[in-house]
Amino acid sequence: MELALLPTISTSCIVLSAIFVAIGVWAIKRKDRQTHERMMKLGALFAVLFFLIYLGRSVFVGNTSFGGPDHLKPYYFLFLIFHIVLAILGAVLGIRTLWLASRERFDSHKKIGPVTSILWFFSAGTGVVVYILLYILYPGGQTTSLIKAIFGF
């Protein structure tokens, strides 16, 4: 079984992002604001790296369709939609949470931070499951780049 390099790297980035966020949550519960800030910045950095790799791969290489059995495709697509919704909500709230912290609006930051981190953990976890379904458990389906899909080359 050959692992796809870019999906493996991007999934590793999102896992590292979630780990840093978890350490950041742990740190702030211990009232260690300096470690919290560093870990959250690292979590954000790895989330951005994930997004850049994912975006570049989507545009130039393409996204891989589900290659598993046909009877599992509807469940996979429902799960994928759930993951995408979590990822979008997690990213939007993550940006908002970081923005609030950068503006030292800590009352608001403290209110949405826990929700953001929980969404991020679920998004990362479901992302790993999508990766496993696409590249580990089943052979990947067809891959078509966005450029090829739009322009035909």
N, C-alpha and C positions, 0 to 999 in steps of 0.2 A: 504494500500500500504506500503510495507516494503522497506526502502531504503538500498541499498547495502553499507555496512560500508566503505570498502576500496575505492571504487570509489567516495564516498561522501567526504572522507578525502582528497584523491588526488585532486579532483576537487576544494575543498576548498583551498588547497595549491596553486593551479595555480591562483585562483582568488586573494588570498592574494599577490602572486607574482606580478600580474598585478597592484594591488592597490599600492603596494610599489613603483613599477616602475613609476606609474602615479605621486605619491607624489615626487619622485626623479626628474622627468621631471619638475614639477612645481617649485621645489626648485632651480634647476639650472637656470631656467628662471628668478628667483629672485636673482640670483648670490650667492645663499647660497650653496657653494660647500660642506661644511661639512655635511649638511642634505642630499644633493644629494648623496654623497658617502655612507652614512649610509643606505639610502633607497634603493639604487641600490644593495648594499650587501645583505640587507634583501630580496629584490626581487629575487636575485640569490639563496639565501639560500632556499627560499620556492619553487623555480623552481627545485632545486636539490632534495628537499624532495619529490615533486611531482614525479620526474623521478624515484627515488628509490622505492617509493610505487608502481608506475605503472609497473616498471620492475619486482619487486618481485611478484606482482599480476599476471603479464603475464606469468612468468615462473612457479610459483607454484599453482596458483588458476586458471588462465586463463582469456581470454578476452571474453566478452559477445557479441554474435552476435545480430544483429538487430531483434527485436521481433515484429516489426510493420507490417502493411499490405504489402503483396507482391508487390502491385503496387507502393509503396513508396520506396522499396529497391534500385532500380537503383539511385534514387535521393539521398537517404541516403549515398550510397557508393560514389557517386560523391562528396558530401559534406564532407564525411570522408577523401577522398583523398586530397581535398582542405585543410582541417584542418591539415592533416599529413604533407603536403608540407610546410604550414605556420609554423608549430611547428618545423620542422627540420631547415628551414631557420632561424627562430627566435632563436633557440638554438645555431646554428653555429655562427650567427652574435652576439648573446649575449656573447658567450665565447670570440669571437674576440674583442668585444667592451670592455669587462672587462679586457682582456689581455692588450689592448692598454692603458687603464687607469692605470693599475698596472705598466706599463713601462713609465708612464708619457708622453706618445705620444698623447698629448691632441689635436693637430691639426687633426690627423686621427680619434681620438675618437669622436671629435665634428662632423665630417662628417658622420660617420656611426651610431652614437648614435640615432639620430632621426628616421632613417629608422628602426633600430633595435627595438626601443620602439613601433613604429606603428605595425610592424610585430608581436611583442609580444602581443599587445592588441588584434589584430585580431585572433591570435592563441588561446589566453585565451578565448576570446568570442566564437569562434567556438567550442572550447573544452567544454564549458558550454552547448552549444546547443547539442553536441553529448551526453553529460551526460543526459540531459533532455530527449532526444529521446530514450536513452537506458534504463533509470531507472525511469523516471517520467511519460512520456506520454504513453509509451507502455511497456508491460511486457518484461523483458529481454529474449533474445533467449538463445540458448545453450551456455554453458561456457566450454571451453576445455583448460587445461593448456598446455603450451609448452612442458613440460616434458612428459605429457601423449601423446600428439600428436607425439612426436619424438620417445619415447621409449615404448609406448603402456601400460603404467601403471600409 
